[in-house]
Amino acid sequence: MVKACGCKKTSKTLFSLKRILIIQTAFIGDVVLATGILEKLHQFYPDSRIDFLLRRGNEGLLAGHPFLNQVIIWDKKKGKYSNLWRILKQIRAEKYDLLVNLQRFAASGIITSFSGARLKYGYRKNPFSFLFTKSFPHPIGKKDDKGYLHEIERNHALISEFTDASPSKPKLYPSDNDFEAVKPYKTEPYITISPASVWFTKQYPKGKWAELIDGIHVKYNIYLTGGKTDIALCEEITGKTIHPNVVVLAGKLSFLQTAALMQNAEMNYTNDSAPLHFASAMDAPVTAVFCSTVPEFGFGPLSANSHIAQINYDLDCRPCGLHGFKECPMGHFKCALDLVIQPK
C-alpha cells in the first residue's frame, strides 16, 4: 500500500488521483457542506472522475452536478446492511485512487476499510479508522490560533495535502429548469423563511416566527419553505400572522428549486439546519437562528451577507447538545423564547 507523504507540497505529484470517491451518508446539510471538498478536488484534478456516496433521499441535492461522474445511493431505511454489501461490491469494482470518508460512524468505516481504494482518508472518530491510510481529528467547539473551526475546514483537512491550505465553500447547482420553476415567485421583492427543524430545541417557535413576519414590511412576499412534513407547521405560522403576503411553499419545491429561490431573496431566515447551508451554497443573504446550539460548533453561515440571531446573554444550559433535543432539558426553552429577531 502506498503511504501518504507528510509533505503537502509534493503529494500531488506523488499520487495520480484519477478516480475519487467522497462519502457523506449523513443528513441534508452535511451533504451540502461536503460539496466544498468536491469543488476543491475538481479545481486541482479537473480530469479526475469523482463519485459521491450518499443516503437515499439526498440525491436531489446533487442532480446534474457538473463535476460528478456518478452519485451512488445507499438506502439506509430498507435493507440497510444488504444494501451496504451491494454498495461495497460496487465500490471495490471501481478501484478508486482516493476515498474520502466524511462520515464518522461504523457502516461508512466498513465501506472505507474494505473498499480496495489505494488511499483511504477519514476521521479518527470512526471506529474503523485504524484501517484507514490516514485519519484526522474532528474537533468541535475548540479553538485553534485562528478561532473556531467551521465544518468545511474540518472536511478540508482530509484533502489539504492533495490540494492547498484553503477550504472551498459549498456550492449547489440548480438547473435552468429549477430556476424557471421558481421564476413566478420572483416578480416582487420577497423573503424566505425555513421554520422547521428535525430537533425541537433547534427550531425557533412558531409564535416567534409569526412575530418576525409581522415586523416585515408588507411590500415583501413571505415564502415559507420546507418539505411535505413541514406543511402543517407553515400553515400554523400563517394563521398566527397578520402579514397579508405569506405563501406556504413547503412541499412544493425540490431541494435545488428551494436553493434557486433563496438566491435572489432580500433575506432568508433559517434555523441551524439544512436550509442555512442551502443559502451558504448559493451565497444568498441569510440570517441563521441559533436556539439551543451555537455557531462555535462550526455550522454557521458562509454567505457574504450573513447574520446570526441568538440570545444576547449567557445561559448556563446553552448549548445543551450538538444536535438538539425533542424538548428543552430544563423545561424553560429560554434560548428561543427570549430571542427577539429584528427584520434585516
C-alpha positions as CSV (number, residue, x, y, z in Angstrom):
1,M,0.0,0.0,0.0
2,V,1.3,3.5,-0.9
3,K,1.5,5.6,2.2
4,A,0.7,9.3,2.2
5,C,3.7,11.6,2.3
6,G,3.8,14.2,5.0
7,C,5.0,16.8,2.5
8,K,1.9,18.7,1.5
9,K,3.5,20.4,-1.5
10,T,4.8,17.2,-3.2
11,S,2.0,14.8,-2.5
12,K,0.1,16.0,-5.6
13,T,3.0,14.9,-7.8
14,L,3.4,11.5,-6.0
15,F,-0.2,10.4,-6.4
16,S,-2.3,10.0,-9.6
17,L,-5.9,10.6,-8.5
18,K,-7.9,9.5,-11.5
19,R,-10.8,8.1,-9.5
20,I,-12.0,9.6,-6.3
21,L,-15.0,8.7,-4.1
22,I,-16.5,11.1,-1.4
23,I,-18.7,9.5,1.2
24,Q,-21.2,11.6,3.2
25,T,-24.2,9.5,4.2
26,A,-25.4,11.8,7.0
27,F,-28.2,14.4,6.6
28,I,-29.0,17.0,4.0
29,G,-26.9,19.8,5.5
30,D,-23.9,17.6,5.8
31,V,-24.1,16.7,2.1
32,V,-24.3,20.4,1.2
33,L,-21.2,21.2,3.3
34,A,-19.4,18.2,1.7
35,T,-19.6,19.9,-1.7
36,G,-16.8,22.2,-0.6
37,I,-14.3,19.4,-1.0
38,L,-15.9,18.4,-4.3
39,E,-15.2,21.9,-5.5
40,K,-11.6,21.8,-4.3
41,L,-10.8,18.4,-5.7
42,H,-12.2,19.3,-9.1
43,Q,-10.1,22.5,-9.1
44,F,-6.9,20.5,-8.6
45,Y,-7.9,17.4,-10.5
46,P,-10.3,18.6,-13.3
47,D,-9.8,15.4,-15.3
48,S,-10.5,13.0,-12.4
49,R,-13.6,11.0,-12.2
50,I,-15.3,12.0,-8.9
51,D,-18.2,9.9,-7.4
52,F,-20.3,10.7,-4.3
53,L,-21.9,8.2,-2.0
54,L,-24.9,9.5,0.0
55,R,-28.1,8.2,1.6
56,R,-31.4,7.8,-0.3
57,G,-33.4,10.9,-0.1
58,N,-30.5,13.3,-0.5
59,E,-29.6,12.6,-4.1
60,G,-31.7,15.5,-5.4
61,L,-29.1,17.9,-3.9
62,L,-26.5,16.7,-6.5
63,A,-28.8,16.2,-9.5
64,G,-27.0,17.4,-12.6
65,H,-23.9,18.4,-10.7
66,P,-21.3,19.4,-13.4
67,F,-18.3,17.9,-11.5
68,L,-19.7,14.5,-10.6
69,N,-19.3,11.3,-12.6
70,Q,-22.0,9.4,-10.6
71,V,-24.0,9.5,-7.4
72,I,-24.1,6.2,-5.5
73,I,-27.3,5.9,-3.4
74,W,-27.4,3.9,-0.2
75,D,-30.9,3.1,1.0
76,K,-30.5,3.0,4.8
77,K,-34.1,2.5,5.6
78,K,-34.9,-0.6,3.7
79,G,-32.3,-3.4,3.8
80,K,-29.6,-1.2,5.2
81,Y,-27.0,-3.9,5.6
82,S,-27.9,-5.9,2.5
83,N,-27.6,-2.7,0.5
84,L,-24.3,-2.0,2.3
85,W,-22.7,-5.2,0.9
86,R,-24.1,-4.4,-2.5
87,I,-22.6,-1.0,-2.5
88,L,-19.3,-2.3,-1.2
89,K,-19.1,-4.7,-4.1
90,Q,-19.8,-1.8,-6.5
91,I,-17.1,0.4,-4.9
92,R,-14.5,-2.3,-4.9
93,A,-15.0,-2.8,-8.6
94,E,-14.3,0.9,-9.2
95,K,-10.7,0.7,-7.8
96,Y,-10.6,4.2,-6.5
97,D,-7.3,6.0,-6.1
98,L,-8.6,8.1,-3.2
99,L,-11.6,7.6,-0.9
100,V,-12.5,10.5,1.4
101,N,-15.0,9.5,4.1
102,L,-16.6,12.4,5.9
103,Q,-18.9,10.2,7.9
104,R,-17.8,9.2,11.4
105,F,-19.9,6.1,12.0
106,A,-19.1,2.4,11.7
107,A,-21.0,1.5,8.5
108,S,-19.1,4.0,6.4
109,G,-16.0,2.8,8.1
110,I,-16.6,-0.7,6.9
111,I,-17.1,0.6,3.3
112,T,-13.9,2.6,3.5
113,S,-11.8,-0.1,5.1
114,F,-12.7,-2.8,2.6
115,S,-13.2,-0.5,-0.4
116,G,-10.0,-1.5,-2.1
117,A,-9.2,2.2,-2.6
118,R,-5.4,2.9,-2.8
119,L,-5.7,5.8,-0.3
120,K,-8.4,5.8,2.4
121,Y,-8.8,9.1,4.4
122,G,-11.3,9.7,7.1
123,Y,-11.9,10.9,10.7
124,R,-10.3,9.4,13.7
125,K,-13.7,9.2,15.4
126,N,-14.8,6.5,13.0
127,P,-14.4,3.1,14.8
128,F,-12.7,1.6,11.7
129,S,-10.2,4.4,11.3
130,F,-7.4,2.1,12.4
131,L,-7.8,0.5,8.9
132,F,-7.6,3.9,7.0
133,T,-4.5,5.1,5.3
134,K,-4.7,8.3,7.3
135,S,-7.2,9.6,9.9
136,F,-7.8,13.1,11.2
137,P,-9.3,14.7,14.3
138,H,-12.8,16.3,14.1
139,P,-12.7,18.9,16.8
140,I,-16.0,20.6,17.6
141,G,-16.2,23.8,19.7
142,K,-12.5,24.0,20.1
143,K,-10.4,27.0,19.1
144,D,-7.1,27.0,17.2
145,D,-4.9,30.1,16.7
146,K,-7.4,31.3,14.0
147,G,-10.6,30.8,16.0
148,Y,-13.3,28.2,15.9
149,L,-13.1,25.7,13.1
150,H,-16.0,25.5,10.6
151,E,-17.1,22.2,9.3
152,I,-15.8,23.0,5.8
153,E,-12.4,23.4,7.5
154,R,-12.6,20.1,9.2
155,N,-13.6,18.5,6.0
156,H,-10.9,20.2,4.0
157,A,-8.2,18.8,6.4
158,L,-8.8,15.4,4.8
159,I,-7.7,16.6,1.3
160,S,-5.3,19.5,2.1
161,E,-2.2,17.5,1.3
162,F,-3.6,16.8,-2.2
163,T,-4.8,20.4,-2.8
164,D,-3.9,23.5,-0.8
165,A,-4.5,25.0,2.6
166,S,-7.7,26.9,1.9
167,P,-11.1,25.3,2.0
168,S,-13.6,25.9,-0.7
169,K,-17.1,27.0,0.1
170,P,-20.0,24.6,-0.6
171,K,-21.9,25.1,-3.8
172,L,-25.1,23.8,-5.3
173,Y,-26.0,23.8,-9.0
174,P,-29.7,24.3,-9.6
175,S,-30.6,23.7,-13.3
176,D,-32.2,26.1,-15.7
177,N,-35.4,24.2,-15.1
178,D,-35.1,24.7,-11.3
179,F,-34.7,28.5,-11.8
180,E,-37.6,28.5,-14.3
181,A,-39.8,26.7,-11.7
182,V,-39.4,29.4,-9.1
183,K,-39.4,32.4,-11.6
184,P,-43.1,33.1,-10.9
185,Y,-42.3,33.8,-7.2
186,K,-39.6,36.4,-8.1
187,T,-41.8,39.0,-9.6
188,E,-42.0,41.1,-6.4
189,P,-39.4,41.6,-3.6
190,Y,-39.5,38.6,-1.3
191,I,-38.1,36.9,1.8
192,T,-37.9,33.2,2.6
193,I,-38.4,31.6,6.0
194,S,-37.5,28.0,6.6
195,P,-39.1,27.5,10.0
196,A,-38.7,23.8,10.6
197,S,-36.0,21.6,12.2
198,V,-35.8,17.9,13.0
199,W,-35.0,18.9,16.6
200,F,-37.4,20.9,18.7
201,T,-34.6,22.8,20.5
202,K,-33.1,23.9,17.2
203,Q,-36.4,25.3,16.0
204,Y,-37.4,28.9,16.6
205,P,-41.0,28.6,18.0
206,K,-43.9,29.2,15.5
207,G,-45.3,32.1,17.5
208,K,-41.9,33.8,17.4
209,W,-41.7,33.3,13.6
210,A,-45.1,34.9,13.3
211,E,-43.8,37.9,15.4
212,L,-40.9,38.2,13.0
213,I,-43.2,38.1,10.0
214,D,-45.5,40.8,11.4
215,G,-42.5,43.1,11.6
216,I,-41.6,42.7,7.9
217,H,-42.8,45.4,5.5
218,V,-45.9,44.5,3.5
219,K,-44.1,45.2,0.3
220,Y,-42.4,41.8,0.7
221,N,-43.9,38.5,-0.1
222,I,-43.0,36.0,2.6
223,Y,-42.4,32.4,1.3
224,L,-42.4,29.6,3.9
225,T,-40.3,26.7,2.6
226,G,-39.6,23.2,3.7
227,G,-40.6,19.6,3.0
228,K,-44.0,17.9,2.9
229,T,-43.8,17.2,6.7
230,D,-43.4,20.9,7.3
231,I,-46.7,22.0,5.7
232,A,-48.7,21.9,8.9
233,L,-46.1,24.0,10.8
234,C,-46.0,26.6,8.0
235,E,-49.8,26.8,7.9
236,E,-49.9,27.3,11.7
237,I,-47.5,30.1,11.4
238,T,-49.5,31.7,8.6
239,G,-52.6,31.5,10.8
240,K,-50.8,33.4,13.6
241,T,-49.5,36.4,11.5
242,I,-51.3,39.5,10.2
243,H,-48.9,39.9,7.3
244,P,-51.1,39.8,4.1
245,N,-48.5,38.3,1.7
246,V,-47.5,35.0,3.3
247,V,-47.3,32.0,0.9
248,V,-46.7,28.4,2.0
249,L,-44.3,26.7,-0.4
250,A,-43.4,23.8,1.9
251,G,-43.7,20.5,0.0
252,K,-43.9,22.3,-3.4
253,L,-40.2,22.8,-4.2
254,S,-37.3,20.4,-4.6
255,F,-34.0,21.0,-2.8
256,L,-32.4,22.7,-5.8
257,Q,-35.6,24.7,-6.5
258,T,-35.5,26.0,-2.9
259,A,-31.9,26.9,-3.3
260,A,-32.7,28.8,-6.6
261,L,-35.4,30.7,-4.8
262,M,-33.2,31.6,-1.9
263,Q,-30.5,33.1,-4.2
264,N,-32.5,36.2,-5.0
265,A,-34.3,36.8,-1.8
266,E,-33.9,40.0,0.1
267,M,-33.2,37.8,3.1
268,N,-33.5,34.1,4.1
269,Y,-34.3,33.2,7.7
270,T,-33.4,29.7,8.8
271,N,-32.8,27.7,11.9
272,D,-29.4,25.9,12.5
273,S,-30.5,23.4,9.9
274,A,-30.1,22.4,6.2
275,P,-31.6,25.5,4.6
276,L,-28.9,27.5,6.3
277,H,-26.4,25.6,4.2
278,F,-28.5,26.0,1.1
279,A,-28.1,29.7,1.5
280,S,-24.3,29.4,2.0
281,A,-24.0,27.2,-1.1
282,M,-25.8,29.9,-3.2
283,D,-24.1,32.8,-1.5
284,A,-27.6,34.0,-0.6
285,P,-28.3,36.5,2.2
286,V,-29.1,34.6,5.3
287,T,-30.0,35.2,9.0
288,A,-29.3,32.0,10.9
289,V,-31.2,31.5,14.1
290,F,-29.4,29.6,16.9
291,C,-31.5,28.5,19.8
292,S,-30.0,25.6,21.8
293,T,-26.9,25.2,19.6
294,V,-24.2,27.8,19.0
295,P,-22.2,29.0,15.9
296,E,-19.0,27.9,17.6
297,F,-19.9,24.3,16.8
298,G,-18.8,25.1,13.2
299,F,-22.0,25.1,11.2
300,G,-22.6,28.8,10.9
301,P,-23.5,30.7,7.7
302,L,-20.8,31.3,5.0
303,S,-22.6,33.8,2.7
304,A,-21.1,37.2,2.1
305,N,-24.3,38.7,3.6
306,S,-24.6,36.6,6.8
307,H,-26.2,37.3,10.2
308,I,-26.5,35.3,13.3
309,A,-29.5,35.6,15.6
310,Q,-29.1,34.3,19.2
311,I,-29.8,35.5,22.7
312,N,-27.6,38.3,23.9
313,Y,-26.8,36.9,27.3
314,D,-25.1,33.9,28.7
315,L,-27.4,31.0,29.6
316,D,-25.8,28.3,31.8
317,C,-27.5,25.5,30.0
318,R,-26.7,26.6,26.5
319,P,-25.5,24.9,24.4
320,C,-27.3,21.8,25.7
321,G,-26.1,19.5,23.0
322,L,-24.6,19.3,19.5
323,H,-27.8,18.2,17.7
324,G,-30.6,19.5,19.8
325,F,-33.4,17.6,21.7
326,K,-37.0,16.8,21.3
327,E,-37.8,19.1,24.2
328,C,-35.9,21.6,26.4
329,P,-34.0,19.6,29.0
330,M,-34.5,22.4,31.5
331,G,-38.2,23.0,30.7
332,H,-38.0,26.7,30.0
333,F,-36.6,27.0,26.4
334,K,-35.2,30.5,27.2
335,C,-32.6,30.2,24.4
336,A,-35.5,30.5,21.9
337,L,-38.3,32.3,23.8
338,D,-36.1,35.1,25.0
339,L,-34.8,35.7,21.4
340,V,-36.4,38.6,19.5
341,I,-35.3,38.9,15.9
342,Q,-35.5,42.3,14.2
343,P,-36.1,42.1,10.4
344,K,-33.0,42.8,8.4
